[in-house]
Amino acid sequence: MPTLIDTPPMSALLTAEEFCRIPNPKDGSILELHDGKMIVMPPPKEAGVRIVWLVDGETRTVTVYAGDLHRVEHDEAATLTAADILPGFSMPIQQIFAV
């Protein structure tokens, strides 16, 4: 399960520049910056996770992490699939944001 890392109480939220200076975790965790706060996702393989879909309502994109932390970002024109995990599953990303 992703962990939200709060910035120190007396500081401002992280900027993109500050976030870019944070080194990648050696354990394979995935860092993401959302609304100035850093989210740390555990290493997928270690947690037994084979795929992660990170949905961003602000940019209307879905970032897919699969395999050896391979990262691909898709916009609304794409369709999510996961044939090796969910045979036959297919969902147009625009349906996610249609609500």
Phi and psi in radians as a Rosetta constraint file:
Dihedral C 1 N 2 CA 2 C 2 CIRCULARHARMONIC -1.056 0.35
Dihedral N 2 CA 2 C 2 N 3 CIRCULARHARMONIC 2.605 0.35
Dihedral C 2 N 3 CA 3 C 3 CIRCULARHARMONIC -2.042 0.35
Dihedral N 3 CA 3 C 3 N 4 CIRCULARHARMONIC 2.265 0.35
Dihedral C 3 N 4 CA 4 C 4 CIRCULARHARMONIC -1.543 0.35
Dihedral N 4 CA 4 C 4 N 5 CIRCULARHARMONIC 2.160 0.35
Dihedral C 4 N 5 CA 5 C 5 CIRCULARHARMONIC -1.776 0.35
Dihedral N 5 CA 5 C 5 N 6 CIRCULARHARMONIC 1.953 0.35
Dihedral C 5 N 6 CA 6 C 6 CIRCULARHARMONIC -1.303 0.35
Dihedral N 6 CA 6 C 6 N 7 CIRCULARHARMONIC 2.525 0.35
Dihedral C 6 N 7 CA 7 C 7 CIRCULARHARMONIC -1.315 0.35
Dihedral N 7 CA 7 C 7 N 8 CIRCULARHARMONIC 2.762 0.35
Dihedral C 7 N 8 CA 8 C 8 CIRCULARHARMONIC -0.954 0.35
Dihedral N 8 CA 8 C 8 N 9 CIRCULARHARMONIC 2.523 0.35
Dihedral C 8 N 9 CA 9 C 9 CIRCULARHARMONIC -1.014 0.35
Dihedral N 9 CA 9 C 9 N 10 CIRCULARHARMONIC -0.550 0.35
Dihedral C 9 N 10 CA 10 C 10 CIRCULARHARMONIC -1.568 0.35
Dihedral N 10 CA 10 C 10 N 11 CIRCULARHARMONIC -0.074 0.35
Dihedral C 10 N 11 CA 11 C 11 CIRCULARHARMONIC -1.799 0.35
Dihedral N 11 CA 11 C 11 N 12 CIRCULARHARMONIC 2.878 0.35
Dihedral C 11 N 12 CA 12 C 12 CIRCULARHARMONIC -1.350 0.35
Dihedral N 12 CA 12 C 12 N 13 CIRCULARHARMONIC 2.965 0.35
Dihedral C 12 N 13 CA 13 C 13 CIRCULARHARMONIC -1.129 0.35
Dihedral N 13 CA 13 C 13 N 14 CIRCULARHARMONIC 2.757 0.35
Dihedral C 13 N 14 CA 14 C 14 CIRCULARHARMONIC -1.161 0.35
Dihedral N 14 CA 14 C 14 N 15 CIRCULARHARMONIC 2.422 0.35
Dihedral C 14 N 15 CA 15 C 15 CIRCULARHARMONIC -1.583 0.35
Dihedral N 15 CA 15 C 15 N 16 CIRCULARHARMONIC 2.900 0.35
Dihedral C 15 N 16 CA 16 C 16 CIRCULARHARMONIC -1.061 0.35
Dihedral N 16 CA 16 C 16 N 17 CIRCULARHARMONIC -0.666 0.35
Dihedral C 16 N 17 CA 17 C 17 CIRCULARHARMONIC -1.106 0.35
Dihedral N 17 CA 17 C 17 N 18 CIRCULARHARMONIC -0.772 0.35
Dihedral C 17 N 18 CA 18 C 18 CIRCULARHARMONIC -1.125 0.35
Dihedral N 18 CA 18 C 18 N 19 CIRCULARHARMONIC -0.738 0.35
Dihedral C 18 N 19 CA 19 C 19 CIRCULARHARMONIC -1.065 0.35
Dihedral N 19 CA 19 C 19 N 20 CIRCULARHARMONIC -0.704 0.35
Dihedral C 19 N 20 CA 20 C 20 CIRCULARHARMONIC -1.131 0.35
Dihedral N 20 CA 20 C 20 N 21 CIRCULARHARMONIC -0.388 0.35
Dihedral C 20 N 21 CA 21 C 21 CIRCULARHARMONIC -1.453 0.35
Dihedral N 21 CA 21 C 21 N 22 CIRCULARHARMONIC -0.162 0.35
Dihedral C 21 N 22 CA 22 C 22 CIRCULARHARMONIC -1.347 0.35
Dihedral N 22 CA 22 C 22 N 23 CIRCULARHARMONIC 2.201 0.35
Dihedral C 22 N 23 CA 23 C 23 CIRCULARHARMONIC -1.194 0.35
Dihedral N 23 CA 23 C 23 N 24 CIRCULARHARMONIC 2.655 0.35
Dihedral C 23 N 24 CA 24 C 24 CIRCULARHARMONIC -1.154 0.35
Dihedral N 24 CA 24 C 24 N 25 CIRCULARHARMONIC 2.423 0.35
Dihedral C 24 N 25 CA 25 C 25 CIRCULARHARMONIC -1.101 0.35
Dihedral N 25 CA 25 C 25 N 26 CIRCULARHARMONIC 2.427 0.35
Dihedral C 25 N 26 CA 26 C 26 CIRCULARHARMONIC -1.254 0.35
Dihedral N 26 CA 26 C 26 N 27 CIRCULARHARMONIC -0.333 0.35
Dihedral C 26 N 27 CA 27 C 27 CIRCULARHARMONIC -1.480 0.35
Dihedral N 27 CA 27 C 27 N 28 CIRCULARHARMONIC 0.016 0.35
Dihedral C 27 N 28 CA 28 C 28 CIRCULARHARMONIC 1.569 0.35
Dihedral N 28 CA 28 C 28 N 29 CIRCULARHARMONIC 0.049 0.35
Dihedral C 28 N 29 CA 29 C 29 CIRCULARHARMONIC -1.044 0.35
Dihedral N 29 CA 29 C 29 N 30 CIRCULARHARMONIC 2.723 0.35
Dihedral C 29 N 30 CA 30 C 30 CIRCULARHARMONIC -1.901 0.35
Dihedral N 30 CA 30 C 30 N 31 CIRCULARHARMONIC 2.238 0.35
Dihedral C 30 N 31 CA 31 C 31 CIRCULARHARMONIC -1.774 0.35
Dihedral N 31 CA 31 C 31 N 32 CIRCULARHARMONIC 2.394 0.35
Dihedral C 31 N 32 CA 32 C 32 CIRCULARHARMONIC -2.358 0.35
Dihedral N 32 CA 32 C 32 N 33 CIRCULARHARMONIC 2.597 0.35
Dihedral C 32 N 33 CA 33 C 33 CIRCULARHARMONIC -1.960 0.35
Dihedral N 33 CA 33 C 33 N 34 CIRCULARHARMONIC 2.129 0.35
Dihedral C 33 N 34 CA 34 C 34 CIRCULARHARMONIC -2.365 0.35
Dihedral N 34 CA 34 C 34 N 35 CIRCULARHARMONIC 2.131 0.35
Dihedral C 34 N 35 CA 35 C 35 CIRCULARHARMONIC 0.916 0.35
Dihedral N 35 CA 35 C 35 N 36 CIRCULARHARMONIC 0.669 0.35
Dihedral C 35 N 36 CA 36 C 36 CIRCULARHARMONIC 1.422 0.35
Dihedral N 36 CA 36 C 36 N 37 CIRCULARHARMONIC 0.005 0.35
Dihedral C 36 N 37 CA 37 C 37 CIRCULARHARMONIC -2.011 0.35
Dihedral N 37 CA 37 C 37 N 38 CIRCULARHARMONIC 2.508 0.35
Dihedral C 37 N 38 CA 38 C 38 CIRCULARHARMONIC -1.580 0.35
Dihedral N 38 CA 38 C 38 N 39 CIRCULARHARMONIC 2.334 0.35
Dihedral C 38 N 39 CA 39 C 39 CIRCULARHARMONIC -1.948 0.35
Dihedral N 39 CA 39 C 39 N 40 CIRCULARHARMONIC 2.305 0.35
Dihedral C 39 N 40 CA 40 C 40 CIRCULARHARMONIC -1.978 0.35
Dihedral N 40 CA 40 C 40 N 41 CIRCULARHARMONIC 2.084 0.35
Dihedral C 40 N 41 CA 41 C 41 CIRCULARHARMONIC -1.759 0.35
Dihedral N 41 CA 41 C 41 N 42 CIRCULARHARMONIC 2.374 0.35
Dihedral C 41 N 42 CA 42 C 42 CIRCULARHARMONIC -1.097 0.35
Dihedral N 42 CA 42 C 42 N 43 CIRCULARHARMONIC 2.763 0.35
Dihedral C 42 N 43 CA 43 C 43 CIRCULARHARMONIC -1.006 0.35
Dihedral N 43 CA 43 C 43 N 44 CIRCULARHARMONIC 2.137 0.35
Dihedral C 43 N 44 CA 44 C 44 CIRCULARHARMONIC -0.937 0.35
Dihedral N 44 CA 44 C 44 N 45 CIRCULARHARMONIC -0.819 0.35
Dihedral C 44 N 45 CA 45 C 45 CIRCULARHARMONIC -1.138 0.35
Dihedral N 45 CA 45 C 45 N 46 CIRCULARHARMONIC -0.707 0.35
Dihedral C 45 N 46 CA 46 C 46 CIRCULARHARMONIC -1.105 0.35
Dihedral N 46 CA 46 C 46 N 47 CIRCULARHARMONIC -0.621 0.35
Dihedral C 46 N 47 CA 47 C 47 CIRCULARHARMONIC -1.520 0.35
Dihedral N 47 CA 47 C 47 N 48 CIRCULARHARMONIC 0.002 0.35
Dihedral C 47 N 48 CA 48 C 48 CIRCULARHARMONIC 1.397 0.35
Dihedral N 48 CA 48 C 48 N 49 CIRCULARHARMONIC 0.241 0.35
Dihedral C 48 N 49 CA 49 C 49 CIRCULARHARMONIC -1.580 0.35
Dihedral N 49 CA 49 C 49 N 50 CIRCULARHARMONIC 2.317 0.35
Dihedral C 49 N 50 CA 50 C 50 CIRCULARHARMONIC -1.770 0.35
Dihedral N 50 CA 50 C 50 N 51 CIRCULARHARMONIC -0.362 0.35
Dihedral C 50 N 51 CA 51 C 51 CIRCULARHARMONIC -2.694 0.35
Dihedral N 51 CA 51 C 51 N 52 CIRCULARHARMONIC 2.517 0.35
Dihedral C 51 N 52 CA 52 C 52 CIRCULARHARMONIC -2.273 0.35
Dihedral N 52 CA 52 C 52 N 53 CIRCULARHARMONIC 2.284 0.35
Dihedral C 52 N 53 CA 53 C 53 CIRCULARHARMONIC -1.936 0.35
Dihedral N 53 CA 53 C 53 N 54 CIRCULARHARMONIC 2.029 0.35
Dihedral C 53 N 54 CA 54 C 54 CIRCULARHARMONIC -1.807 0.35
Dihedral N 54 CA 54 C 54 N 55 CIRCULARHARMONIC 1.910 0.35
Dihedral C 54 N 55 CA 55 C 55 CIRCULARHARMONIC -1.623 0.35
Dihedral N 55 CA 55 C 55 N 56 CIRCULARHARMONIC 2.214 0.35
Dihedral C 55 N 56 CA 56 C 56 CIRCULARHARMONIC -2.030 0.35
Dihedral N 56 CA 56 C 56 N 57 CIRCULARHARMONIC 1.829 0.35
Dihedral C 56 N 57 CA 57 C 57 CIRCULARHARMONIC -1.190 0.35
Dihedral N 57 CA 57 C 57 N 58 CIRCULARHARMONIC -0.447 0.35
Dihedral C 57 N 58 CA 58 C 58 CIRCULARHARMONIC -1.259 0.35
Dihedral N 58 CA 58 C 58 N 59 CIRCULARHARMONIC -0.797 0.35
Dihedral C 58 N 59 CA 59 C 59 CIRCULARHARMONIC -1.620 0.35
Dihedral N 59 CA 59 C 59 N 60 CIRCULARHARMONIC -0.126 0.35
Dihedral C 59 N 60 CA 60 C 60 CIRCULARHARMONIC 0.990 0.35
Dihedral N 60 CA 60 C 60 N 61 CIRCULARHARMONIC 0.824 0.35
Dihedral C 60 N 61 CA 61 C 61 CIRCULARHARMONIC -2.245 0.35
Dihedral N 61 CA 61 C 61 N 62 CIRCULARHARMONIC 2.843 0.35
Dihedral C 61 N 62 CA 62 C 62 CIRCULARHARMONIC -2.225 0.35
Dihedral N 62 CA 62 C 62 N 63 CIRCULARHARMONIC 2.149 0.35
Dihedral C 62 N 63 CA 63 C 63 CIRCULARHARMONIC -1.711 0.35
Dihedral N 63 CA 63 C 63 N 64 CIRCULARHARMONIC 2.220 0.35
Dihedral C 63 N 64 CA 64 C 64 CIRCULARHARMONIC -1.888 0.35
Dihedral N 64 CA 64 C 64 N 65 CIRCULARHARMONIC 2.196 0.35
Dihedral C 64 N 65 CA 65 C 65 CIRCULARHARMONIC -1.915 0.35
Dihedral N 65 CA 65 C 65 N 66 CIRCULARHARMONIC 2.167 0.35
Dihedral C 65 N 66 CA 66 C 66 CIRCULARHARMONIC -2.550 0.35
Dihedral N 66 CA 66 C 66 N 67 CIRCULARHARMONIC 2.865 0.35
Dihedral C 66 N 67 CA 67 C 67 CIRCULARHARMONIC 1.012 0.35
Dihedral N 67 CA 67 C 67 N 68 CIRCULARHARMONIC -2.305 0.35
Dihedral C 67 N 68 CA 68 C 68 CIRCULARHARMONIC -1.513 0.35
Dihedral N 68 CA 68 C 68 N 69 CIRCULARHARMONIC 1.036 0.35
Dihedral C 68 N 69 CA 69 C 69 CIRCULARHARMONIC 1.099 0.35
Dihedral N 69 CA 69 C 69 N 70 CIRCULARHARMONIC 0.425 0.35
Dihedral C 69 N 70 CA 70 C 70 CIRCULARHARMONIC -1.110 0.35
Dihedral N 70 CA 70 C 70 N 71 CIRCULARHARMONIC 2.238 0.35
Dihedral C 70 N 71 CA 71 C 71 CIRCULARHARMONIC -2.045 0.35
Dihedral N 71 CA 71 C 71 N 72 CIRCULARHARMONIC 2.239 0.35
Dihedral C 71 N 72 CA 72 C 72 CIRCULARHARMONIC -2.364 0.35
Dihedral N 72 CA 72 C 72 N 73 CIRCULARHARMONIC 2.287 0.35
Dihedral C 72 N 73 CA 73 C 73 CIRCULARHARMONIC -1.804 0.35
Dihedral N 73 CA 73 C 73 N 74 CIRCULARHARMONIC 2.296 0.35
Dihedral C 73 N 74 CA 74 C 74 CIRCULARHARMONIC -2.058 0.35
Dihedral N 74 CA 74 C 74 N 75 CIRCULARHARMONIC 2.536 0.35
Dihedral C 74 N 75 CA 75 C 75 CIRCULARHARMONIC -1.710 0.35
Dihedral N 75 CA 75 C 75 N 76 CIRCULARHARMONIC -3.021 0.35
Dihedral C 75 N 76 CA 76 C 76 CIRCULARHARMONIC -1.103 0.35
Dihedral N 76 CA 76 C 76 N 77 CIRCULARHARMONIC -0.339 0.35
Dihedral C 76 N 77 CA 77 C 77 CIRCULARHARMONIC -1.344 0.35
Dihedral N 77 CA 77 C 77 N 78 CIRCULARHARMONIC -0.252 0.35
Dihedral C 77 N 78 CA 78 C 78 CIRCULARHARMONIC -1.502 0.35
Dihedral N 78 CA 78 C 78 N 79 CIRCULARHARMONIC 2.948 0.35
Dihedral C 78 N 79 CA 79 C 79 CIRCULARHARMONIC -2.177 0.35
Dihedral N 79 CA 79 C 79 N 80 CIRCULARHARMONIC 2.283 0.35
Dihedral C 79 N 80 CA 80 C 80 CIRCULARHARMONIC -1.380 0.35
Dihedral N 80 CA 80 C 80 N 81 CIRCULARHARMONIC 2.350 0.35
Dihedral C 80 N 81 CA 81 C 81 CIRCULARHARMONIC -2.456 0.35
Dihedral N 81 CA 81 C 81 N 82 CIRCULARHARMONIC 2.856 0.35
Dihedral C 81 N 82 CA 82 C 82 CIRCULARHARMONIC -2.741 0.35
Dihedral N 82 CA 82 C 82 N 83 CIRCULARHARMONIC 1.066 0.35
Dihedral C 82 N 83 CA 83 C 83 CIRCULARHARMONIC -0.941 0.35
Dihedral N 83 CA 83 C 83 N 84 CIRCULARHARMONIC -0.659 0.35
Dihedral C 83 N 84 CA 84 C 84 CIRCULARHARMONIC -1.321 0.35
Dihedral N 84 CA 84 C 84 N 85 CIRCULARHARMONIC -0.297 0.35
Dihedral C 84 N 85 CA 85 C 85 CIRCULARHARMONIC -1.908 0.35
Dihedral N 85 CA 85 C 85 N 86 CIRCULARHARMONIC -0.772 0.35
Dihedral C 85 N 86 CA 86 C 86 CIRCULARHARMONIC -2.201 0.35
Dihedral N 86 CA 86 C 86 N 87 CIRCULARHARMONIC 1.387 0.35
Dihedral C 86 N 87 CA 87 C 87 CIRCULARHARMONIC -0.945 0.35
Dihedral N 87 CA 87 C 87 N 88 CIRCULARHARMONIC 2.290 0.35
Dihedral C 87 N 88 CA 88 C 88 CIRCULARHARMONIC 1.523 0.35
Dihedral N 88 CA 88 C 88 N 89 CIRCULARHARMONIC -0.179 0.35
Dihedral C 88 N 89 CA 89 C 89 CIRCULARHARMONIC -1.290 0.35
Dihedral N 89 CA 89 C 89 N 90 CIRCULARHARMONIC 2.352 0.35
Dihedral C 89 N 90 CA 90 C 90 CIRCULARHARMONIC -2.713 0.35
Dihedral N 90 CA 90 C 90 N 91 CIRCULARHARMONIC 2.233 0.35
Dihedral C 90 N 91 CA 91 C 91 CIRCULARHARMONIC -2.489 0.35
Dihedral N 91 CA 91 C 91 N 92 CIRCULARHARMONIC 2.070 0.35
Dihedral C 91 N 92 CA 92 C 92 CIRCULARHARMONIC -1.082 0.35
Dihedral N 92 CA 92 C 92 N 93 CIRCULARHARMONIC 2.295 0.35
Dihedral C 92 N 93 CA 93 C 93 CIRCULARHARMONIC -1.056 0.35
Dihedral N 93 CA 93 C 93 N 94 CIRCULARHARMONIC -0.568 0.35
Dihedral C 93 N 94 CA 94 C 94 CIRCULARHARMONIC -1.059 0.35
Dihedral N 94 CA 94 C 94 N 95 CIRCULARHARMONIC -0.452 0.35
Dihedral C 94 N 95 CA 95 C 95 CIRCULARHARMONIC -1.156 0.35
Dihedral N 95 CA 95 C 95 N 96 CIRCULARHARMONIC -0.568 0.35
Dihedral C 95 N 96 CA 96 C 96 CIRCULARHARMONIC -1.102 0.35
Dihedral N 96 CA 96 C 96 N 97 CIRCULARHARMONIC -0.652 0.35
Dihedral C 96 N 97 CA 97 C 97 CIRCULARHARMONIC -1.672 0.35
Dihedral N 97 CA 97 C 97 N 98 CIRCULARHARMONIC 0.098 0.35
Dihedral C 97 N 98 CA 98 C 98 CIRCULARHARMONIC -1.338 0.35
Dihedral N 98 CA 98 C 98 N 99 CIRCULARHARMONIC -0.228 0.35
